[in-house]
């Protein structure tokens, strides 16, 4: 039985990856410090004999007994509201955490994958974004802590690949959505759906002309899995190339939820990308992968998930005090 370590296991993508690898017959070790993850995302796995959970911060030394075949490093704050609250932790999990896990992969002779992001392209001057584009990133802006952490992850991963001969993969993840997203975490879809379900007007930043491309989580996980099992070692975009403006998307949410909210506009945050669309030519050619779930179908499934949340959960904001952790 293959043994796979997944960091960020209690998060949105991490929990879905745990499900997928168990389904594929792997013994899965999930690791998370729960700074943004939630155990409810993986509680259904606790009785599974092929799953175990380590409550651990990967910026500290990481020890796992026994062999490992695969290590997937998906531990990182992933929404603006998180990495603006905990900028130092965001940098540390990208730098120290990645270094620790690369060392573990080297020791175990395990294949290593990092979750990079479309944010490494910054506010792009090339559209759509290909893997060869170097990006347009403000390293010292408020979003720089996330963008540069991911860029460093890619750099050190390739250094271990070239210098130590480590078997590595780099997936550049574009906007992904689906069940288990954290409500009120600052990302577009849970923000809009939370507002709609609470009967609030939908908040659009800027004039709404900025674009995003949304990929349903099942498609994203399939692409990630195929990349890990491939022989391709350079960065690869995994996302849905169907682009939509934020204003149009807000209108779709209002129609989907059957509510009569209005759209209200607020100033655009600093360095917020104006365009985001992946070029997935490499994924199509090398992996035979492309998204299958249309946005209408995916959004319906996501909305059904959010409708199951209690009134308390819908109205709850993230009250965790990151101040002490952030000083470390």
N, C-alpha and C positions, 0 to 999 in steps of 0.2 A: 504494500500500500504506500503510495506517495505521501510524503509529509510536507505540508505547506504552511508557512507562517504569513499571516495577513495582519499588518499594522493598521490602526484606524478601524479596527473590526467592528466597533459599535457605531460607526458613522453611517452615512447614507450609502455611499458606494461600497465601503468595506463590508457592511452587513450583507449586501447582495452578493458580493464576491464569496463570502463564507458559504452562503447557500449554494452557489454554483459549484464551488470546488468540492463540497460534500456530495453534491449530486453526481459529480464526475468520479467519485470513489476515493477522494483524498482524505487523509486525516488532517484536520485543520486546527491550527493553533491561532486563535484570535488574540490580538494584543491591543490595548487602548488605555490611555490614562483618564479617559472620560472627561477631559476638559471641554470638549464640544460633543463627544459621542454620547449615546444613551443606551443603557443595557436593554431597554425594551425592544431595541432593534434586533437583538440576538437571543433574547430569552427563550425563544422557541427552540434554540439549539442546545440549551444547557443539559437536556437529558439525552442528547445524541452521543453515543459512545465514540463517535469519530470527531468530536469537537471538545476543545478545552480552551479556557479563557485565562489570560494573564493580565491582571490590572497593573500596567507598568508604563512608565514614561520613557520613550525610546531615546530621549536626549541623555539618559543615564546609560551605564553599561548594560548591554542586552545579553542575557544568557538563556539558551534554550537547550535542554537535555536531548540527547539523541540526534539522529540524522535529520537533515532537512533537504528536500529536493528543490523547493521554490520559496523565495521570499518576495512578497509584494508589499512595498512601502507606500501605504495610502494614508498614513497619519499626518494630518495637517489641518489647521483651520482653513476653511474653503470659502467663507463668505465675508464680504466687506465688514459687516458688523462685528465679526469675530477678530479678524486680523487687525482691525483698527483698535480694538480693545486690548488685544494681547500681541502687540507687534514683536516683542522680544521672543516670546515663545514661538511665534510663527517662524522667525528667522532660525531659532535654535533647532526646531524639529526638521527644518529643511537642511541645515548644515550639520549640526552634531548628530541628529538622529540618523541622517543618511550615512554619515561616516561610520557610526556604530554598526548599522545594519549591513553596510558593505563589508566591514570587517568580519561580521558573522557569516555572511555569504561566502567570503573567501575561506574562512575556517571550515565551513561545512561543505564547500564545493557545491553550493546551491546556485541555481539560476536566479538572478535578481531583477526585479522590475520596479521602477519608480513611476508614481503618478505625477507626471508633469501637467501642464495646463496651457490652454490657449492664451493665458495672461502673459506668457513669456513674449508674446508678440506685442504687448502693450497696446497703444492706440495706433493701429497699423497704417502704414503708408502703402501697403500692397494688399490687394483685394481680389479674390479670396486669398487666405493665407496658406502658403505652401510651407513645407518643412524646411526649405532652404532659406526662407526669410528670417533675418536676424532680429527683427523686432524694433520697436520704437518705444523704449521704456524709460521713465523718469526714476532713476535709482534712488533719489532722495525724497520723492513725493510720498504721500501717505500710503499709497498702494504698493510702493517699492518694496516694503518688507515681504510681501507675498510674491511679487513678481521676481525679485532677485533671489529669494530663497529657492524658487523653482529653477531659475537659471543656474544657480550654483549646483543644485541637485543633478542637473543634466551634465554639468561640467565634471564633477567629481565621479559620477557614474562612468562617463566615457574614459576618465583617467584610469579608473580601476580596470576597465575593459582593456585598454591599450597597454597599460604597464604591468598589470597582474594577470592578464588573460582571463579575467572574470567574465562569465557568460551573463550578459546584461540585456535588458530591454527598457525602452523609454516610450511611454504612451503620453501623448499630448491630448488631454481631455478637454473638449468643448462643453458648453452649457448642457447639463444633463438634468433630467427631472423624473419624478415618479414617486411611488409610495415610499415612506420613511424619510422624506425630506423634512427638515426641522422647520416648523412654522415660525414665522417672525424672525428668521435669521438674516434678513436683509437681501436675499436673492429674489429675483423677479417673480418667479412662479409662486413660491409660498407666500410672498408678500401680497401679491394680487389676490390669491385665493383666500387668504386670511381676511383681507379687507372685505372681499365679496361676501364671505360667510358671516361676517359680523355686521353687514349692512353699511359698511363705510364706503366713501368714495375712494376710487383707485388713484394712488399717487404715482405720477410719471415724472421722472427727473429730466430736466431740459424740455425740449419741445416734442420729444417722443420720436424724433426722426432717426435716432441711433438704432442700429440693428443688432439682432442676436439670432443664433441658430440653435434650436433646442432638440436634443436627442433623448429619446425615451430610455430609461435605465436598462431595460432588457437588451436593447440593441447595443448600448454602451458596454455592458458586461460581456456580450458575445464578442465584440471587437477586441476588448482587452484580453479575453481568454485566447482568441486566435493569435494575437500578437505574441503573447507569452509562449505559446507552443510553436511559433514559427522560428526561423533562423535569422530573422531580421534584427539587427542590433542598433540601427540609427533611430532617431526620434520618428514617431509616426502619429499623424493626426487621426483621432477617432472621434467623430462627431457627425451631426446631421447637417448637410450643406443647404438645407431649405431655410432661407433667410427671411426674417420678418422684422418690421419696425416695432419698437416698443409700444407706440400708440396703437398700431393695428392689433398687437397682441392683447393689449388692455381691452380693446373692443371685443375680441374673441372671448375673453374671460367673462365679460359682462353678459354676452350672449349665452355662453355655456352654463353659467350659474343661474340664468333666468332672473337676474336682479335688475334694478333700474338705477344703479349708481352712476354717478358722473365721474369723469376723469379730471383730476386736479393736477396742476403742474407746479413743480418746485425746481429750484436751481440745480443744475447738473453738478455732481461732485467732481472734484479735481481729478484729472487724468482718466476720467471714465471713458472707455473706448467707444468711438463713434460707429465702428463697424466690427462685426465678428462673424466670419463665415469660413469654415474649413475647406481646404482643397483635400479631398479624400482619394485622389487618384492612386496613391501608393497603397492604401488599404484595399481598394478594389482590385488592383493588379496583383499584389503580393498575398493578401489574405483571402481574397474572394469575398470581402465583406462590404456591405453597405446597409444603412438603416432600412428596416422593414416596417416599423410601426409609424403610421402617419400621425401628425400632431393632433388631429381631432380624436383619434382613438386613444392616444397616449394621455391627452389632457382629460378625457372622460374618466380613465382609470385613476388618474391622480386626484381628480376632484372627488371621486367616490371614496378614496382613502381619506381625504381631509374631512369629508362629511361624517366619518366614523368617530372623529375626535369629539371629546366632551366640550361643553360650553366653557369649562374652566381652562381646558387646553387651548381652545381657540382664542381666549382672551388673555392668556398668559404671555408675558414677555420674558426674555431671558434675564433673570435676576441675579445670575451668578456673579460674584464679585471677583474679578480677575486681578485686582490691584496688587495683592500680595504676590501672586504667582508671577505677575509681570515684572516685578522688581528683581526676580532671580536671574 
